[in-house]
Amino acid sequence: MDQDSRTRPYALVTGASSGIGRELAVVLAREGHALVLVARRTEPLRALAEQLERAHGTPCVVVGADLGIPEGVAEVTREVEARGLAIEVLVNNAGFGLAGPVATLPAESQLGMIDLNIRALTALTRAFLPGMVARGRGYVLNVASTAAFLPGPLMAVYFASKAYVLSLSNALHEELRGQGVRVTALCPGYTETEFATRASEHQRPRLFGGPLGTGSARQVAEIGYRGMKRGRAVVIPGLLNKLSAWFVRFTPLALKLRMTRYLNGSGK
């Protein structure tokens, strides 16, 4: 390990191969962090690592791992420990969503969503949080969604998983108060990424389109990074997304359910 690798603070980013995760890695590199880049696909990670090394001299460690299974999380923690890295910033970005009724979507896919969106995020946070607390500094940025603020018929498990991420992040933000470790939930609205395609292409016009769109993954990453550094508990990019999150707090549950069902694609 060279001198630069030892002296730069390390940030670990999951789901770094594309979208918001990739752009957060770019921002972190620009701000002087060395990186541990994690995703299932290693080719995009290697390409990103080369780009960041050329542009910023960023030391990068590439870890190909499927975080949807316990062995994937263990592989990441083993790699970090074997290299003796102290993770100062943890970005839990990896996740996916599926659209459709719970009764008809494959059970295996829905449980896989829970494994990645909830279990892996919790396991990685638990793995790296003690070191941050011991050092008296660190940041955890959990990528949630505006979906975290309400129940989501026809995307029920995804919305529920993001509600978990938001709730956990808020609780940790308070637990760690005064210990030098800051936990932030980043709650973007629709962002043009591969995730949106996976969520279900035919539902994008109503679910994601229109004036509530956040913008680009790069914009979300910049806003998320700034909010994290300022110690914000929750960051919602985009004025209309902020207003929407505020509005649903005062909306009757029955109306929220009908509204979200329509937006998620039933048209009924």
ChimeraX commands (.cxc) that place a marker at each C-alpha (Angstrom):
marker #1 position 0.00,0.00,0.00 radius 0.5
marker #1 position 1.53,3.35,-1.03 radius 0.5
marker #1 position 1.67,6.50,1.09 radius 0.5
marker #1 position -1.28,8.11,-0.70 radius 0.5
marker #1 position -3.46,5.06,-0.07 radius 0.5
marker #1 position -2.61,5.13,3.62 radius 0.5
marker #1 position -3.26,8.83,4.16 radius 0.5
marker #1 position -6.46,9.36,2.19 radius 0.5
marker #1 position -9.70,8.60,4.05 radius 0.5
marker #1 position -11.54,5.63,2.54 radius 0.5
marker #1 position -15.14,5.67,1.38 radius 0.5
marker #1 position -16.98,2.45,0.56 radius 0.5
marker #1 position -19.75,2.73,-2.03 radius 0.5
marker #1 position -22.13,-0.12,-2.83 radius 0.5
marker #1 position -23.95,-0.24,-6.14 radius 0.5
marker #1 position -21.11,1.84,-7.57 radius 0.5
marker #1 position -21.28,0.46,-11.12 radius 0.5
marker #1 position -23.97,2.88,-12.33 radius 0.5
marker #1 position -26.47,5.59,-11.45 radius 0.5
marker #1 position -26.43,7.40,-8.13 radius 0.5
marker #1 position -23.79,5.09,-6.66 radius 0.5
marker #1 position -21.39,5.76,-9.51 radius 0.5
marker #1 position -21.91,9.51,-9.27 radius 0.5
marker #1 position -21.40,9.47,-5.50 radius 0.5
marker #1 position -18.09,7.69,-6.08 radius 0.5
marker #1 position -17.10,10.44,-8.52 radius 0.5
marker #1 position -17.96,13.15,-5.98 radius 0.5
marker #1 position -16.10,11.37,-3.18 radius 0.5
marker #1 position -13.01,10.96,-5.36 radius 0.5
marker #1 position -13.09,14.63,-6.29 radius 0.5
marker #1 position -13.29,15.51,-2.59 radius 0.5
marker #1 position -10.14,13.53,-1.80 radius 0.5
marker #1 position -11.35,10.11,-0.69 radius 0.5
marker #1 position -9.81,6.81,-1.62 radius 0.5
marker #1 position -12.51,4.34,-2.63 radius 0.5
marker #1 position -13.75,0.81,-2.16 radius 0.5
marker #1 position -16.12,0.23,-5.08 radius 0.5
marker #1 position -18.63,-2.59,-4.67 radius 0.5
marker #1 position -21.10,-4.10,-7.14 radius 0.5
marker #1 position -21.91,-7.43,-8.76 radius 0.5
marker #1 position -20.44,-6.36,-12.10 radius 0.5
marker #1 position -16.71,-5.75,-11.90 radius 0.5
marker #1 position -16.09,-4.48,-15.44 radius 0.5
marker #1 position -17.89,-1.14,-14.90 radius 0.5
marker #1 position -16.15,-0.81,-11.53 radius 0.5
marker #1 position -12.72,-1.29,-13.07 radius 0.5
marker #1 position -13.52,1.26,-15.77 radius 0.5
marker #1 position -14.65,3.74,-13.11 radius 0.5
marker #1 position -11.56,3.06,-10.99 radius 0.5
marker #1 position -9.29,3.77,-13.96 radius 0.5
marker #1 position -11.17,6.98,-14.72 radius 0.5
marker #1 position -10.92,8.23,-11.14 radius 0.5
marker #1 position -7.26,7.29,-10.83 radius 0.5
marker #1 position -6.51,9.29,-13.99 radius 0.5
marker #1 position -8.66,12.29,-13.04 radius 0.5
marker #1 position -7.91,12.58,-9.32 radius 0.5
marker #1 position -5.14,10.11,-8.51 radius 0.5
marker #1 position -7.71,8.20,-6.48 radius 0.5
marker #1 position -6.61,4.86,-5.01 radius 0.5
marker #1 position -9.46,2.42,-5.70 radius 0.5
marker #1 position -10.20,-1.10,-4.50 radius 0.5
marker #1 position -12.69,-3.02,-6.65 radius 0.5
marker #1 position -14.81,-5.70,-4.99 radius 0.5
marker #1 position -17.19,-7.78,-7.07 radius 0.5
marker #1 position -19.82,-9.12,-4.69 radius 0.5
marker #1 position -23.51,-9.99,-4.69 radius 0.5
marker #1 position -24.78,-8.23,-1.59 radius 0.5
marker #1 position -28.11,-9.98,-1.93 radius 0.5
marker #1 position -26.56,-13.03,-0.26 radius 0.5
marker #1 position -24.77,-13.20,3.12 radius 0.5
marker #1 position -21.54,-14.38,1.52 radius 0.5
marker #1 position -21.42,-11.20,-0.56 radius 0.5
marker #1 position -21.45,-8.99,2.53 radius 0.5
marker #1 position -18.83,-11.22,4.18 radius 0.5
marker #1 position -16.64,-10.93,1.09 radius 0.5
marker #1 position -16.70,-7.13,1.31 radius 0.5
marker #1 position -15.84,-7.03,5.00 radius 0.5
marker #1 position -13.06,-9.61,4.53 radius 0.5
marker #1 position -11.49,-7.57,1.74 radius 0.5
marker #1 position -11.55,-4.38,3.80 radius 0.5
marker #1 position -10.08,-6.13,6.85 radius 0.5
marker #1 position -7.41,-7.92,4.82 radius 0.5
marker #1 position -6.20,-4.59,3.44 radius 0.5
marker #1 position -6.33,-2.90,6.85 radius 0.5
marker #1 position -8.59,-0.12,5.61 radius 0.5
marker #1 position -10.45,2.24,7.94 radius 0.5
marker #1 position -13.76,3.15,6.33 radius 0.5
marker #1 position -14.62,6.77,7.08 radius 0.5
marker #1 position -17.61,7.04,4.74 radius 0.5
marker #1 position -20.07,4.22,4.08 radius 0.5
marker #1 position -22.52,4.72,1.22 radius 0.5
marker #1 position -25.26,2.09,1.21 radius 0.5
marker #1 position -26.64,2.59,-2.27 radius 0.5
marker #1 position -27.18,-0.92,-3.65 radius 0.5
marker #1 position -30.83,-1.80,-4.05 radius 0.5
marker #1 position -33.59,-2.56,-6.51 radius 0.5
marker #1 position -37.36,-2.40,-6.85 radius 0.5
marker #1 position -40.02,-4.46,-8.56 radius 0.5
marker #1 position -43.50,-3.35,-9.60 radius 0.5
marker #1 position -46.57,-5.54,-9.40 radius 0.5
marker #1 position -48.95,-7.16,-6.91 radius 0.5
marker #1 position -47.36,-9.05,-4.03 radius 0.5
marker #1 position -49.55,-12.05,-4.85 radius 0.5
marker #1 position -48.16,-12.43,-8.37 radius 0.5
marker #1 position -44.55,-11.22,-8.22 radius 0.5
marker #1 position -42.14,-14.13,-7.66 radius 0.5
marker #1 position -41.61,-14.71,-3.94 radius 0.5
marker #1 position -37.90,-15.28,-4.51 radius 0.5
marker #1 position -37.55,-11.86,-6.16 radius 0.5
marker #1 position -39.41,-10.08,-3.37 radius 0.5
marker #1 position -37.32,-11.77,-0.69 radius 0.5
marker #1 position -34.21,-10.88,-2.68 radius 0.5
marker #1 position -35.32,-7.25,-2.57 radius 0.5
marker #1 position -35.53,-7.45,1.22 radius 0.5
marker #1 position -32.11,-9.14,1.40 radius 0.5
marker #1 position -30.42,-6.40,-0.61 radius 0.5
marker #1 position -32.36,-3.29,0.39 radius 0.5
marker #1 position -32.58,-4.12,4.10 radius 0.5
marker #1 position -30.38,-6.99,5.26 radius 0.5
marker #1 position -27.20,-6.04,3.38 radius 0.5
marker #1 position -27.52,-2.37,4.31 radius 0.5
marker #1 position -27.96,-3.26,7.97 radius 0.5
marker #1 position -25.11,-5.78,7.95 radius 0.5
marker #1 position -22.63,-3.37,6.36 radius 0.5
marker #1 position -23.64,-0.58,8.71 radius 0.5
marker #1 position -23.13,-2.88,11.68 radius 0.5
marker #1 position -19.77,-4.01,10.31 radius 0.5
marker #1 position -18.25,-0.55,9.87 radius 0.5
marker #1 position -20.02,1.56,12.49 radius 0.5
marker #1 position -17.95,0.36,15.49 radius 0.5
marker #1 position -14.72,1.52,13.84 radius 0.5
marker #1 position -16.20,4.95,13.14 radius 0.5
marker #1 position -17.39,5.27,16.73 radius 0.5
marker #1 position -13.98,4.18,18.06 radius 0.5
marker #1 position -12.22,6.78,15.89 radius 0.5
marker #1 position -14.78,9.46,16.76 radius 0.5
marker #1 position -15.56,10.33,13.15 radius 0.5
marker #1 position -17.39,8.96,10.16 radius 0.5
marker #1 position -20.37,9.21,7.86 radius 0.5
marker #1 position -23.05,6.77,6.77 radius 0.5
marker #1 position -25.15,7.75,3.75 radius 0.5
marker #1 position -28.11,5.43,3.22 radius 0.5
marker #1 position -29.89,5.84,-0.10 radius 0.5
marker #1 position -33.61,5.58,0.56 radius 0.5
marker #1 position -36.28,7.19,-1.64 radius 0.5
marker #1 position -39.30,9.48,-1.53 radius 0.5
marker #1 position -41.11,6.12,-1.50 radius 0.5
marker #1 position -40.08,5.89,2.16 radius 0.5
marker #1 position -42.73,8.41,3.17 radius 0.5
marker #1 position -45.84,6.41,2.28 radius 0.5
marker #1 position -47.13,2.89,1.60 radius 0.5
marker #1 position -46.92,1.75,-2.01 radius 0.5
marker #1 position -49.60,-0.55,-3.42 radius 0.5
marker #1 position -48.22,-2.39,-6.48 radius 0.5
marker #1 position -44.68,-1.73,-5.24 radius 0.5
marker #1 position -45.43,-2.73,-1.67 radius 0.5
marker #1 position -42.19,-4.47,-0.69 radius 0.5
marker #1 position -39.99,-1.82,-2.30 radius 0.5
marker #1 position -41.78,1.07,-0.58 radius 0.5
marker #1 position -41.68,-0.81,2.74 radius 0.5
marker #1 position -37.96,-1.51,2.36 radius 0.5
marker #1 position -37.23,2.18,1.84 radius 0.5
marker #1 position -39.37,3.09,4.85 radius 0.5
marker #1 position -37.10,0.78,6.85 radius 0.5
marker #1 position -33.99,2.54,5.52 radius 0.5
marker #1 position -35.38,5.94,6.49 radius 0.5
marker #1 position -36.47,4.78,9.95 radius 0.5
marker #1 position -33.14,3.08,10.68 radius 0.5
marker #1 position -31.19,6.11,9.50 radius 0.5
marker #1 position -33.19,8.51,11.67 radius 0.5
marker #1 position -32.75,6.27,14.70 radius 0.5
marker #1 position -28.99,5.95,14.17 radius 0.5
marker #1 position -28.68,9.69,13.62 radius 0.5
marker #1 position -30.01,10.17,17.16 radius 0.5
marker #1 position -28.15,7.19,18.70 radius 0.5
marker #1 position -24.83,8.55,17.49 radius 0.5
marker #1 position -25.42,12.17,18.42 radius 0.5
marker #1 position -22.28,13.67,19.97 radius 0.5
marker #1 position -20.03,10.77,18.92 radius 0.5
marker #1 position -18.65,12.32,15.73 radius 0.5
marker #1 position -20.51,9.91,13.43 radius 0.5
marker #1 position -23.27,11.23,11.19 radius 0.5
marker #1 position -25.97,9.14,9.54 radius 0.5
marker #1 position -27.98,10.57,6.65 radius 0.5
marker #1 position -30.88,9.20,4.62 radius 0.5
marker #1 position -30.85,10.38,1.01 radius 0.5
marker #1 position -34.40,10.30,-0.39 radius 0.5
marker #1 position -34.41,11.05,-4.12 radius 0.5
marker #1 position -37.48,11.04,-6.30 radius 0.5
marker #1 position -37.32,9.64,-9.81 radius 0.5
marker #1 position -33.80,9.69,-11.20 radius 0.5
marker #1 position -32.84,8.41,-14.65 radius 0.5
marker #1 position -30.84,5.28,-13.80 radius 0.5
marker #1 position -30.77,1.57,-14.56 radius 0.5
marker #1 position -32.84,1.09,-11.41 radius 0.5
marker #1 position -35.82,2.79,-13.05 radius 0.5
marker #1 position -35.65,0.37,-15.95 radius 0.5
marker #1 position -35.55,-2.60,-13.61 radius 0.5
marker #1 position -38.53,-1.31,-11.60 radius 0.5
marker #1 position -40.75,-1.94,-14.65 radius 0.5
marker #1 position -40.49,-0.04,-17.88 radius 0.5
marker #1 position -44.19,0.20,-18.67 radius 0.5
marker #1 position -44.99,1.98,-15.40 radius 0.5
marker #1 position -42.44,4.77,-15.62 radius 0.5
marker #1 position -44.63,7.47,-17.20 radius 0.5
marker #1 position -47.03,7.67,-14.24 radius 0.5
marker #1 position -44.81,6.45,-11.45 radius 0.5
marker #1 position -41.73,8.49,-12.26 radius 0.5
marker #1 position -42.46,11.03,-14.95 radius 0.5
marker #1 position -43.76,14.57,-14.76 radius 0.5
marker #1 position -42.81,17.46,-12.51 radius 0.5
marker #1 position -41.82,15.38,-9.47 radius 0.5
marker #1 position -38.68,14.08,-11.21 radius 0.5
marker #1 position -35.49,14.91,-9.35 radius 0.5
marker #1 position -33.08,15.32,-12.22 radius 0.5
marker #1 position -29.86,13.53,-12.98 radius 0.5
marker #1 position -27.96,11.04,-10.86 radius 0.5
marker #1 position -25.11,13.54,-10.72 radius 0.5
marker #1 position -27.37,16.22,-9.22 radius 0.5
marker #1 position -28.67,13.76,-6.62 radius 0.5
marker #1 position -25.12,12.74,-5.72 radius 0.5
marker #1 position -23.95,16.33,-5.28 radius 0.5
marker #1 position -26.93,17.20,-3.08 radius 0.5
marker #1 position -26.59,13.99,-1.09 radius 0.5
marker #1 position -22.89,14.53,-0.45 radius 0.5
marker #1 position -23.40,18.11,0.73 radius 0.5
marker #1 position -26.23,17.07,3.04 radius 0.5
marker #1 position -24.15,14.24,4.48 radius 0.5
marker #1 position -21.19,16.54,5.20 radius 0.5
marker #1 position -23.52,19.00,6.92 radius 0.5
marker #1 position -24.82,16.26,9.19 radius 0.5
marker #1 position -28.38,16.36,7.90 radius 0.5
marker #1 position -30.59,13.47,9.05 radius 0.5
marker #1 position -32.67,13.46,5.85 radius 0.5
marker #1 position -31.88,14.91,2.43 radius 0.5
marker #1 position -34.61,15.19,-0.22 radius 0.5
marker #1 position -33.29,16.52,-3.54 radius 0.5
marker #1 position -35.66,18.81,-5.45 radius 0.5
marker #1 position -38.18,21.37,-4.23 radius 0.5
marker #1 position -41.21,19.49,-5.52 radius 0.5
marker #1 position -40.02,16.29,-3.89 radius 0.5
marker #1 position -39.65,18.15,-0.59 radius 0.5
marker #1 position -43.16,19.55,-0.93 radius 0.5
marker #1 position -44.51,16.12,-1.82 radius 0.5
marker #1 position -42.89,14.53,1.25 radius 0.5
marker #1 position -44.35,17.28,3.43 radius 0.5
marker #1 position -47.80,16.96,1.86 radius 0.5
marker #1 position -48.16,13.21,2.43 radius 0.5
marker #1 position -47.67,13.69,6.18 radius 0.5
marker #1 position -51.05,15.40,6.32 radius 0.5
marker #1 position -52.86,13.27,3.74 radius 0.5
marker #1 position -55.41,10.70,4.99 radius 0.5
marker #1 position -54.16,7.14,4.66 radius 0.5
marker #1 position -56.98,6.05,2.35 radius 0.5
marker #1 position -56.18,8.89,-0.05 radius 0.5
marker #1 position -52.45,8.12,0.06 radius 0.5
marker #1 position -53.13,4.49,-0.80 radius 0.5
marker #1 position -55.40,5.33,-3.73 radius 0.5
marker #1 position -53.03,7.99,-5.02 radius 0.5
marker #1 position -49.97,5.77,-4.80 radius 0.5
marker #1 position -51.76,2.83,-6.39 radius 0.5
marker #1 position -52.67,5.03,-9.34 radius 0.5
marker #1 position -49.15,6.42,-9.67 radius 0.5
marker #1 position -47.69,2.93,-9.44 radius 0.5
marker #1 position -49.62,1.89,-12.48 radius 0.5
marker #1 position -53.08,0.47,-11.87 radius 0.5
marker #1 position -54.97,3.41,-13.33 radius 0.5
marker #1 position -57.87,2.57,-10.97 radius 0.5
marker link #1:1,2 radius 0.2
marker link #1:2,3 radius 0.2
marker link #1:3,4 radius 0.2
marker link #1:4,5 radius 0.2
marker link #1:5,6 radius 0.2
marker link #1:6,7 radius 0.2
marker link #1:7,8 radius 0.2
marker link #1:8,9 radius 0.2
marker link #1:9,10 radius 0.2
marker link #1:10,11 radius 0.2
marker link #1:11,12 radius 0.2
marker link #1:12,13 radius 0.2
marker link #1:13,14 radius 0.2
marker link #1:14,15 radius 0.2
marker link #1:15,16 radius 0.2
marker link #1:16,17 radius 0.2
marker link #1:17,18 radius 0.2
marker link #1:18,19 radius 0.2
marker link #1:19,20 radius 0.2
marker link #1:20,21 radius 0.2
marker link #1:21,22 radius 0.2
marker link #1:22,23 radius 0.2
marker link #1:23,24 radius 0.2
marker link #1:24,25 radius 0.2
marker link #1:25,26 radius 0.2
marker link #1:26,27 radius 0.2
marker link #1:27,28 radius 0.2
marker link #1:28,29 radius 0.2
marker link #1:29,30 radius 0.2
marker link #1:30,31 radius 0.2
marker link #1:31,32 radius 0.2
marker link #1:32,33 radius 0.2
marker link #1:33,34 radius 0.2
marker link #1:34,35 radius 0.2
marker link #1:35,36 radius 0.2
marker link #1:36,37 radius 0.2
marker link #1:37,38 radius 0.2
marker link #1:38,39 radius 0.2
marker link #1:39,40 radius 0.2
marker link #1:40,41 radius 0.2
marker link #1:41,42 radius 0.2
marker link #1:42,43 radius 0.2
marker link #1:43,44 radius 0.2
marker link #1:44,45 radius 0.2
marker link #1:45,46 radius 0.2
marker link #1:46,47 radius 0.2
marker link #1:47,48 radius 0.2
marker link #1:48,49 radius 0.2
marker link #1:49,50 radius 0.2
marker link #1:50,51 radius 0.2
marker link #1:51,52 radius 0.2
marker link #1:52,53 radius 0.2
marker link #1:53,54 radius 0.2
marker link #1:54,55 radius 0.2
marker link #1:55,56 radius 0.2
marker link #1:56,57 radius 0.2
marker link #1:57,58 radius 0.2
marker link #1:58,59 radius 0.2
marker link #1:59,60 radius 0.2
marker link #1:60,61 radius 0.2
marker link #1:61,62 radius 0.2
marker link #1:62,63 radius 0.2
marker link #1:63,64 radius 0.2
marker link #1:64,65 radius 0.2
marker link #1:65,66 radius 0.2
marker link #1:66,67 radius 0.2
marker link #1:67,68 radius 0.2
marker link #1:68,69 radius 0.2
marker link #1:69,70 radius 0.2
marker link #1:70,71 radius 0.2
marker link #1:71,72 radius 0.2
marker link #1:72,73 radius 0.2
marker link #1:73,74 radius 0.2
marker link #1:74,75 radius 0.2
marker link #1:75,76 radius 0.2
marker link #1:76,77 radius 0.2
marker link #1:77,78 radius 0.2
marker link #1:78,79 radius 0.2
marker link #1:79,80 radius 0.2
marker link #1:80,81 radius 0.2
marker link #1:81,82 radius 0.2
marker link #1:82,83 radius 0.2
marker link #1:83,84 radius 0.2
marker link #1:84,85 radius 0.2
marker link #1:85,86 radius 0.2
marker link #1:86,87 radius 0.2
marker link #1:87,88 radius 0.2
marker link #1:88,89 radius 0.2
marker link #1:89,90 radius 0.2
marker link #1:90,91 radius 0.2
marker link #1:91,92 radius 0.2
marker link #1:92,93 radius 0.2
marker link #1:93,94 radius 0.2
marker link #1:94,95 radius 0.2
marker link #1:95,96 radius 0.2
marker link #1:96,97 radius 0.2
marker link #1:97,98 radius 0.2
marker link #1:98,99 radius 0.2
marker link #1:99,100 radius 0.2
marker link #1:100,101 radius 0.2
marker link #1:101,102 radius 0.2
marker link #1:102,103 radius 0.2
marker link #1:103,104 radius 0.2
marker link #1:104,105 radius 0.2
marker link #1:105,106 radius 0.2
marker link #1:106,107 radius 0.2
marker link #1:107,108 radius 0.2
marker link #1:108,109 radius 0.2
marker link #1:109,110 radius 0.2
marker link #1:110,111 radius 0.2
marker link #1:111,112 radius 0.2
marker link #1:112,113 radius 0.2
marker link #1:113,114 radius 0.2
marker link #1:114,115 radius 0.2
marker link #1:115,116 radius 0.2
marker link #1:116,117 radius 0.2
marker link #1:117,118 radius 0.2
marker link #1:118,119 radius 0.2
marker link #1:119,120 radius 0.2
marker link #1:120,121 radius 0.2
marker link #1:121,122 radius 0.2
marker link #1:122,123 radius 0.2
marker link #1:123,124 radius 0.2
marker link #1:124,125 radius 0.2
marker link #1:125,126 radius 0.2
marker link #1:126,127 radius 0.2
marker link #1:127,128 radius 0.2
marker link #1:128,129 radius 0.2
marker link #1:129,130 radius 0.2
marker link #1:130,131 radius 0.2
marker link #1:131,132 radius 0.2
marker link #1:132,133 radius 0.2
marker link #1:133,134 radius 0.2
marker link #1:134,135 radius 0.2
marker link #1:135,136 radius 0.2
marker link #1:136,137 radius 0.2
marker link #1:137,138 radius 0.2
marker link #1:138,139 radius 0.2
marker link #1:139,140 radius 0.2
marker link #1:140,141 radius 0.2
marker link #1:141,142 radius 0.2
marker link #1:142,143 radius 0.2
marker link #1:143,144 radius 0.2
marker link #1:144,145 radius 0.2
marker link #1:145,146 radius 0.2
marker link #1:146,147 radius 0.2
marker link #1:147,148 radius 0.2
marker link #1:148,149 radius 0.2
marker link #1:149,150 radius 0.2
marker link #1:150,151 radius 0.2
marker link #1:151,152 radius 0.2
marker link #1:152,153 radius 0.2
marker link #1:153,154 radius 0.2
marker link #1:154,155 radius 0.2
marker link #1:155,156 radius 0.2
marker link #1:156,157 radius 0.2
marker link #1:157,158 radius 0.2
marker link #1:158,159 radius 0.2
marker link #1:159,160 radius 0.2
marker link #1:160,161 radius 0.2
marker link #1:161,162 radius 0.2
marker link #1:162,163 radius 0.2
marker link #1:163,164 radius 0.2
marker link #1:164,165 radius 0.2
marker link #1:165,166 radius 0.2
marker link #1:166,167 radius 0.2
marker link #1:167,168 radius 0.2
marker link #1:168,169 radius 0.2
marker link #1:169,170 radius 0.2
marker link #1:170,171 radius 0.2
marker link #1:171,172 radius 0.2
marker link #1:172,173 radius 0.2
marker link #1:173,174 radius 0.2
marker link #1:174,175 radius 0.2
marker link #1:175,176 radius 0.2
marker link #1:176,177 radius 0.2
marker link #1:177,178 radius 0.2
marker link #1:178,179 radius 0.2
marker link #1:179,180 radius 0.2
marker link #1:180,181 radius 0.2
marker link #1:181,182 radius 0.2
marker link #1:182,183 radius 0.2
marker link #1:183,184 radius 0.2
marker link #1:184,185 radius 0.2
marker link #1:185,186 radius 0.2
marker link #1:186,187 radius 0.2
marker link #1:187,188 radius 0.2
marker link #1:188,189 radius 0.2
marker link #1:189,190 radius 0.2
marker link #1:190,191 radius 0.2
marker link #1:191,192 radius 0.2
marker link #1:192,193 radius 0.2
marker link #1:193,194 radius 0.2
marker link #1:194,195 radius 0.2
marker link #1:195,196 radius 0.2
marker link #1:196,197 radius 0.2
marker link #1:197,198 radius 0.2
marker link #1:198,199 radius 0.2
marker link #1:199,200 radius 0.2
marker link #1:200,201 radius 0.2
marker link #1:201,202 radius 0.2
marker link #1:202,203 radius 0.2
marker link #1:203,204 radius 0.2
marker link #1:204,205 radius 0.2
marker link #1:205,206 radius 0.2
marker link #1:206,207 radius 0.2
marker link #1:207,208 radius 0.2
marker link #1:208,209 radius 0.2
marker link #1:209,210 radius 0.2
marker link #1:210,211 radius 0.2
marker link #1:211,212 radius 0.2
marker link #1:212,213 radius 0.2
marker link #1:213,214 radius 0.2
marker link #1:214,215 radius 0.2
marker link #1:215,216 radius 0.2
marker link #1:216,217 radius 0.2
marker link #1:217,218 radius 0.2
marker link #1:218,219 radius 0.2
marker link #1:219,220 radius 0.2
marker link #1:220,221 radius 0.2
marker link #1:221,222 radius 0.2
marker link #1:222,223 radius 0.2
marker link #1:223,224 radius 0.2
marker link #1:224,225 radius 0.2
marker link #1:225,226 radius 0.2
marker link #1:226,227 radius 0.2
marker link #1:227,228 radius 0.2
marker link #1:228,229 radius 0.2
marker link #1:229,230 radius 0.2
marker link #1:230,231 radius 0.2
marker link #1:231,232 radius 0.2
marker link #1:232,233 radius 0.2
marker link #1:233,234 radius 0.2
marker link #1:234,235 radius 0.2
marker link #1:235,236 radius 0.2
marker link #1:236,237 radius 0.2
marker link #1:237,238 radius 0.2
marker link #1:238,239 radius 0.2
marker link #1:239,240 radius 0.2
marker link #1:240,241 radius 0.2
marker link #1:241,242 radius 0.2
marker link #1:242,243 radius 0.2
marker link #1:243,244 radius 0.2
marker link #1:244,245 radius 0.2
marker link #1:245,246 radius 0.2
marker link #1:246,247 radius 0.2
marker link #1:247,248 radius 0.2
marker link #1:248,249 radius 0.2
marker link #1:249,250 radius 0.2
marker link #1:250,251 radius 0.2
marker link #1:251,252 radius 0.2
marker link #1:252,253 radius 0.2
marker link #1:253,254 radius 0.2
marker link #1:254,255 radius 0.2
marker link #1:255,256 radius 0.2
marker link #1:256,257 radius 0.2
marker link #1:257,258 radius 0.2
marker link #1:258,259 radius 0.2
marker link #1:259,260 radius 0.2
marker link #1:260,261 radius 0.2
marker link #1:261,262 radius 0.2
marker link #1:262,263 radius 0.2
marker link #1:263,264 radius 0.2
marker link #1:264,265 radius 0.2
marker link #1:265,266 radius 0.2
marker link #1:266,267 radius 0.2
marker link #1:267,268 radius 0.2
view
